[in-house]
Amino acid sequence: MDIETVAMSLETRLLLSDMHPFLHSHTFNRAEEVIREIQEMSTAILTSWRTLRDILDRHEASLRKRWLKKTIAQRIKFLQAVNPGIPL
């Protein structure tokens, strides 16, 4: 569920609360918490991705050189070790 869907859901709940007084305010607090958590997680994911991208950019040449030195059998063995279900 993307943040726009969550925000729309929150907006819908706010409209319904005007029509239905039995909807409690803690429902809205929870929705706001979810939105905040999603924003924090997306920021953390993006930061981690940028860090990983920077590391890869710095070391790509040496990683590529090492990979090309391996035989096909060694590459397959490595790929199966890190991801046993990978189709080869």
NORPE-V81949 format. One record per helix or strand of 2 or more residues. SS is the DSSP state (A for helix, B for strand). FROM is the first residue (numbers start at 0). TO is the last residue. Records with the same first field share a line. If there is no record, write none. Layout:
# NORPE-V81949
SS = FROM-TO + FROM-TO
This chain:
# NORPE-V81949
A = 2-18 + 24-68 + 71-81
